[in-house]
Amino acid sequence: AAANASSSPSLNHLPVLTIVNTRPDGSLDLSERTHVAGLPESVARITPASLVMIRTNGNRSRIGNVYRPGPECVGYSISAFQFVVQPMAAQDRDYLYWVLRAPSKQEEISNAASGSTGLGNVAARWLRALRLPWPGTDERADFTQLADAAGSAVDGSRESLSRLRDLRAQILTVLLSGEHEIPETYDELVKLEA
């Protein structure tokens, strides 16, 4: 209940990864922290081998979105809108992450969600029966290494794009405020063709 939640840690409060922390772009945003009192010891907690998946959402395309929590999330619990996915073997975590994140698997999970109005929900029983490609150990390791490299490149590009957008916004703010004017000599730097 909301009365049990707090934004600051205190005695008997367990940190909880909420739906707010799971961004649509696949990243985890821990800028808003939630701590909940009164959770039993039996509640699922994130381990170094865990993945987190969206179980319930009003946006069907978000159902099945998978996240790879970092070490800062170990020991956290999750909200009722999520699953902790615990691989049978810890070394398979990253391979499972990339396979479950594939657009075809995301679509398959989203389409399997029940509920025609309001919140959709994917059943744990259906998820346990989901068939996944399972090549040999070396092939899984090679695939994971390539996917991690590609993912890092995408994350780097996304961060650069975000910084460029921020810079553009700051430049426009300064120019539109009249705080700085572009001198006519700048026209020499731009060659206009009719």
C-alpha positions in Angstrom: 0.0 0.0 0.0 1.1 3.6 -0.6 1.2 4.1 3.2 3.9 1.5 3.4 6.2 3.2 0.8 8.8 5.9 1.4 11.3 7.7 -0.8 14.0 7.4 1.8 15.5 4.3 3.4 14.9 3.5 7.0 14.8 0.5 9.3 12.6 -2.4 8.1 12.2 -0.8 4.6 13.2 -2.9 1.6 14.2 -1.1 -1.6 11.8 -1.9 -4.4 12.3 -1.6 -8.2 9.1 -0.1 -9.5 7.5 0.3 -12.9 8.7 3.9 -12.8 12.3 2.7 -12.7 11.9 0.5 -15.9 12.1 2.9 -18.8 10.5 2.1 -22.2 14.0 2.3 -23.9 15.2 -0.7 -21.9 17.2 1.2 -19.3 16.8 1.3 -15.6 16.4 4.8 -14.0 17.1 4.8 -10.3 16.7 8.5 -9.7 13.4 7.8 -7.9 13.8 5.3 -5.2 11.1 3.5 -3.3 11.4 1.7 0.0 8.6 -0.4 1.4 8.0 -1.5 4.9 6.4 -4.8 6.0 7.5 -7.1 3.1 7.9 -10.7 4.2 11.3 -12.5 3.9 9.8 -14.7 1.2 9.3 -11.9 -1.3 11.4 -12.2 -4.5 14.7 -10.3 -4.5 17.1 -9.4 -7.3 20.3 -11.4 -7.3 23.4 -10.8 -9.5 21.9 -13.4 -11.9 18.4 -11.9 -12.1 16.5 -10.2 -14.9 13.4 -8.1 -14.4 10.4 -8.4 -16.8 7.3 -6.3 -17.0 4.3 -8.6 -16.1 1.4 -6.1 -16.2 0.9 -2.8 -18.0 -1.8 -0.7 -19.6 0.4 -0.4 -22.7 0.5 -4.0 -24.1 3.8 -3.4 -26.0 5.5 -2.9 -22.6 4.4 -6.3 -21.3 7.5 -8.6 -21.5 10.0 -5.8 -21.6 13.1 -7.2 -20.0 15.8 -5.4 -17.9 19.3 -6.3 -16.7 19.7 -4.8 -13.3 23.2 -3.8 -12.1 24.9 -4.6 -8.8 23.3 -1.5 -7.2 19.9 -3.4 -7.5 21.0 -6.6 -5.8 18.7 -7.2 -2.8 15.9 -5.0 -4.2 12.4 -6.5 -4.4 10.1 -5.7 -7.3 6.6 -4.2 -7.7 3.5 -6.4 -8.4 3.8 -5.2 -12.1 7.0 -7.1 -12.6 8.6 -10.6 -12.5 12.1 -11.5 -11.3 13.4 -13.9 -14.0 15.9 -16.2 -12.4 18.0 -18.3 -14.8 18.7 -21.9 -13.9 22.4 -21.2 -14.5 23.7 -17.7 -13.6 26.0 -17.7 -16.6 23.0 -17.8 -19.0 21.6 -14.4 -17.7 23.1 -12.2 -20.4 22.1 -14.6 -23.2 18.6 -14.8 -21.9 18.4 -11.0 -21.7 19.3 -10.6 -25.4 17.0 -13.4 -26.6 14.0 -12.2 -24.5 14.7 -8.6 -25.7 14.5 -9.5 -29.4 11.6 -7.8 -31.1 10.1 -11.1 -32.2 10.1 -12.4 -28.5 8.8 -9.1 -27.2 5.9 -9.3 -29.7 5.2 -12.9 -28.8 5.0 -12.1 -25.1 2.9 -9.0 -25.6 0.5 -10.9 -27.8 0.1 -13.6 -25.1 -1.0 -11.2 -22.5 -4.5 -11.6 -21.3 -7.0 -8.9 -20.5 -9.0 -7.0 -23.1 -9.4 -3.7 -21.3 -7.2 -1.8 -18.9 -4.2 -3.7 -17.7 -2.8 -6.6 -19.8 -1.1 -9.4 -17.9 1.3 -12.2 -19.0 0.9 -15.4 -17.0 4.0 -17.0 -15.3 2.9 -20.4 -16.5 2.9 -19.3 -20.1 6.2 -17.6 -19.7 7.8 -20.7 -18.2 6.7 -22.7 -21.3 8.1 -20.0 -23.8 10.4 -21.7 -26.3 13.8 -20.1 -26.7 16.6 -20.8 -29.1 19.3 -22.7 -27.2 22.5 -23.3 -29.2 25.7 -24.7 -27.6 27.6 -23.0 -24.8 30.3 -21.5 -27.1 27.6 -20.2 -29.5 25.7 -18.6 -26.7 28.8 -17.0 -25.4 29.7 -15.6 -28.9 26.2 -14.3 -29.4 26.2 -12.6 -26.0 29.5 -11.0 -26.7 28.4 -9.6 -30.0 25.0 -8.4 -28.6 26.7 -6.7 -25.6 29.1 -4.9 -28.0 26.2 -3.8 -30.2 24.2 -2.8 -27.1 27.1 -0.7 -25.8 27.3 1.1 -29.2 23.6 1.8 -29.1 23.8 3.1 -25.6 26.7 5.4 -26.4 24.9 6.7 -29.5 21.8 7.3 -27.4 23.8 9.2 -24.8 25.5 11.4 -27.5 22.2 12.2 -29.1 20.8 13.2 -25.7 23.7 15.5 -25.0 23.4 17.0 -28.5 19.7 17.7 -28.0 20.5 19.4 -24.6 23.2 21.5 -26.3 20.8 22.5 -29.1 18.1 23.5 -26.5 20.6 25.6 -24.6 21.9 27.3 -27.7 18.3 28.1 -28.9 17.5 29.4 -25.4 20.4 31.8 -25.5 19.7 32.9 -29.1 16.0 33.4 -28.6 16.5 35.3 -25.3 18.6 37.9 -27.2 21.5 37.3 -24.7 23.7 36.6 -27.7 23.4 37.7 -31.3 24.9 36.0 -34.3 27.2 38.6 -36.0 26.9 39.1 -39.8 30.5 37.8 -40.2 29.1 34.3 -39.5 27.5 34.4 -42.9 30.9 33.9 -44.4 31.0 30.4 -42.8 27.8 29.4 -44.5 27.6 29.1 -48.3 24.1 29.4 -49.5 23.2 28.2 -53.0 20.0 29.1 -54.8 
